[in-house]
Amino acid sequence: MNDPDLYKGFTPEAQEAHERYLVTTYGDEAGTIIRESKRAKSGKSAEVLAALHARFDTISMALADAYRAGRSPGDAALDPLLSAHVDWIAEEWGRRPEREAYAGLAHLYASHPEFRHLFETKETGFADWLAESMTVYAGERL
């Protein structure tokens, strides 16, 4: 699954299954984030949503480039990229992620097969590196 496919939307059945997985795995807070995200996106045009998705592509490619360049998770040079990712998440969710929520998202990126595949297609090992980088960033910057 590529970035646009992952973020353009799922069938109602697939969306329901993903939401159920998130609530089962991460608890009621995930349900709250899902509802807030739906509310935040409800009034946005297709063009605005497409631009949001394109921004994710740009951020994730820049992070993959940092991984390829040998940056370590926790390297301060990653801060602007991870800050942009947090800003993107804030727009997606309709609120800025707190430390625990961002670390939970990092776990999701590394553990959920679809997210893992998305990031591993950019570079082998990238999903775990990204998750670790996000977790360090959450602990030190959020």
C-alpha positions as CSV (number, residue, x, y, z in Angstrom):
1,M,0.0,0.0,0.0
2,N,1.4,3.4,-0.9
3,D,1.0,6.7,0.9
4,P,-2.0,8.0,-1.1
5,D,-3.8,4.7,-0.8
6,L,-3.3,4.6,3.0
7,Y,-4.6,8.1,3.5
8,K,-7.2,8.5,0.9
9,G,-9.7,6.5,2.8
10,F,-10.8,2.9,3.2
11,T,-14.1,1.2,2.4
12,P,-16.5,1.7,5.3
13,E,-15.9,-1.9,6.4
14,A,-12.1,-1.5,6.4
15,Q,-12.3,1.8,8.2
16,E,-14.5,0.3,10.9
17,A,-12.1,-2.6,11.3
18,H,-9.1,-0.2,11.6
19,E,-11.0,1.9,14.2
20,R,-11.9,-1.2,16.2
21,Y,-8.3,-2.3,16.1
22,L,-7.1,1.1,17.3
23,V,-9.6,1.2,20.2
24,T,-8.9,-2.4,21.2
25,T,-5.1,-1.8,21.1
26,Y,-4.8,1.7,22.4
27,G,-8.0,2.2,24.5
28,D,-10.7,4.8,24.7
29,E,-8.3,7.6,24.0
30,A,-7.9,6.3,20.5
31,G,-11.7,6.5,20.0
32,T,-11.6,10.1,21.1
33,I,-8.8,10.9,18.6
34,I,-10.7,9.1,15.8
35,R,-13.9,11.2,16.5
36,E,-11.9,14.4,16.7
37,S,-10.1,13.6,13.5
38,K,-13.3,13.0,11.7
39,R,-14.7,16.2,13.0
40,A,-11.5,18.1,11.9
41,K,-11.7,16.7,8.4
42,S,-15.4,17.0,7.9
43,G,-15.4,20.5,6.5
44,K,-12.3,20.3,4.4
45,S,-12.4,20.2,0.6
46,A,-10.8,17.4,-1.5
47,E,-8.1,19.9,-2.5
48,V,-7.2,20.7,1.1
49,L,-7.2,17.0,2.0
50,A,-5.0,16.2,-1.0
51,A,-2.5,18.9,0.1
52,L,-2.5,17.5,3.6
53,H,-1.7,14.0,2.2
54,A,1.0,15.5,0.0
55,R,2.6,17.2,3.0
56,F,2.7,13.7,4.7
57,D,4.5,12.3,1.7
58,T,7.1,15.2,1.8
59,I,7.7,14.8,5.5
60,S,8.0,11.0,5.4
61,M,10.4,11.1,2.4
62,A,12.6,13.7,4.3
63,L,12.6,11.4,7.3
64,A,13.5,8.5,5.1
65,D,16.4,10.6,3.7
66,A,17.6,11.3,7.2
67,Y,17.5,7.5,8.0
68,R,19.5,6.8,4.8
69,A,22.0,9.4,5.8
70,G,22.6,7.6,9.1
71,R,21.0,10.0,11.5
72,S,20.4,8.4,14.9
73,P,17.0,8.5,16.6
74,G,17.2,11.5,19.0
75,D,19.6,13.4,16.8
76,A,18.6,17.1,17.2
77,A,18.9,17.5,13.4
78,L,15.6,15.5,13.2
79,D,13.7,18.0,15.3
80,P,12.4,20.2,12.4
81,L,11.2,17.1,10.5
82,L,9.5,15.5,13.6
83,S,8.1,18.9,14.5
84,A,6.6,19.1,11.0
85,H,5.2,15.6,11.5
86,V,3.6,16.6,14.8
87,D,2.1,19.6,13.1
88,W,0.7,17.3,10.4
89,I,-0.7,14.9,13.0
90,A,-2.3,17.9,14.7
91,E,-4.1,18.8,11.5
92,E,-5.1,15.2,10.8
93,W,-6.4,14.7,14.4
94,G,-7.8,18.1,15.0
95,R,-5.6,18.5,18.0
96,R,-1.9,18.5,18.8
97,P,-0.8,15.0,20.0
98,E,0.4,14.7,23.5
99,R,3.5,12.8,24.5
100,E,1.7,9.5,25.1
101,A,-0.4,9.7,21.9
102,Y,2.6,10.5,19.7
103,A,4.5,7.6,21.2
104,G,1.5,5.4,20.7
105,L,1.4,6.4,17.0
106,A,5.1,5.5,16.8
107,H,4.2,2.1,18.1
108,L,1.4,1.8,15.6
109,Y,3.8,2.7,12.7
110,A,6.2,-0.1,13.7
111,S,3.6,-2.8,14.7
112,H,0.6,-2.5,12.3
113,P,1.3,-4.4,9.1
114,E,-0.1,-1.8,6.8
115,F,1.9,1.1,8.3
116,R,5.0,-1.1,8.6
117,H,4.7,-1.9,4.9
118,L,4.2,1.7,4.0
119,F,7.4,2.7,5.8
120,E,9.5,-0.3,4.9
121,T,8.9,0.3,1.2
122,K,10.8,3.5,1.5
123,E,13.8,1.8,3.1
124,T,14.3,-1.5,4.9
125,G,14.5,-0.7,8.7
126,F,12.9,2.7,8.3
127,A,9.7,1.7,10.2
128,D,11.6,0.8,13.4
129,W,13.9,3.8,13.1
130,L,11.0,6.2,12.6
131,A,9.1,4.7,15.6
132,E,12.2,5.0,17.8
133,S,12.8,8.6,16.5
134,M,9.2,9.5,17.3
135,T,9.4,8.0,20.7
136,V,12.6,9.8,21.6
137,Y,11.1,13.0,20.3
138,A,7.9,12.5,22.3
139,G,9.8,11.9,25.5
140,E,12.2,14.8,25.1
141,R,10.2,17.4,23.1
142,L,6.5,17.0,23.8
